[in-house]
Each structure stands twice: as C-alpha cells, then as structure tokens.
C-alpha cells in the first residue's frame, strides 16, 4: 500500500499508534490534526509502502510492533 492509500486508511480511524524502534507515537486525529508529512513519516517505511505489521481494530490503527500497544488495543 503506497502513501496515498495509507492516508486514505488514516481517514477512517480516530487514532494512530505507531511504533518506531522503542518509541511509540500517538496521533488522535480529531485533536492533534497531524500534517500529511507527520502521518507519512510514521506510516510509510523505507520501501515507500505502508509499514508492517499494520492492524486496524475499530477506530484505531496500529503500525509497527510494540508489545504494550498491541496488548492495550487487542488485549
């Protein structure tokens, strides 16, 4: 999934939780109003495609892997 499709996916959720290394970045899309560049920075990997793993549950989108975030959302 390329950048345009990834941003479309982001339009259907209210929160994005993205793990990059040991850091977890959260965007509450209704409150934070992140820029396109900020969203793409956490959503798109070096290949130019949506980072894996990516999981959507309800209105939350998990990108990357961080055990605590997965437990929180999928627990």
CORVENTA-V212930 format. One record per residue. RES is the residue in one small letter. PHI is phi in whole degrees, -180 to 180 (NA if undefined). OMEGA is omega as a letter, one per 30 degrees, with the letter a starting at -180 (NA if undefined). Layout:
BEGIN
res={RES & RES}
phi={PHI & PHI}
omega={OMEGA & OMEGA}
END
This chain:
BEGIN
res={x & x & x & x & x & x & x & x & x & x & x & x & x & x & x & x & x & x & x & x & x & x & x & x & x & x & x & x & x & x & x & x & x & x & x & x & x & x & x & x & x & x & x & x & x & x & x & x & x & x & x & x & x & x & x & x & x & x & x & x & x & x & x & x & x & x & x & x & x & x & x & x & x & x & x}
phi={NA & -83 & -58 & -65 & -67 & -64 & -66 & -64 & -61 & -66 & -68 & -95 & -122 & -105 & -143 & -118 & -118 & -122 & -100 & -130 & 67 & -94 & -93 & -117 & -109 & -120 & -121 & -96 & -62 & -76 & -104 & -77 & 49 & -67 & -74 & -56 & -65 & -65 & -64 & -64 & -62 & -97 & -93 & -103 & -92 & -62 & -77 & 91 & -118 & -56 & -68 & -119 & -77 & -129 & -132 & -113 & -132 & 61 & -100 & -114 & -123 & -101 & -126 & 81 & -130 & -145 & -52 & -63 & -67 & -65 & -64 & -60 & -85 & -98 & -31}
omega={a & a & a & l & l & l & l & l & a & l & a & a & l & a & l & l & a & l & l & a & l & a & l & l & l & l & l & a & l & a & a & a & a & l & l & a & l & l & a & l & l & a & a & a & a & l & a & a & l & a & l & f & l & a & l & l & a & a & l & l & l & l & a & a & l & a & a & l & l & l & l & a & a & a & NA}
END
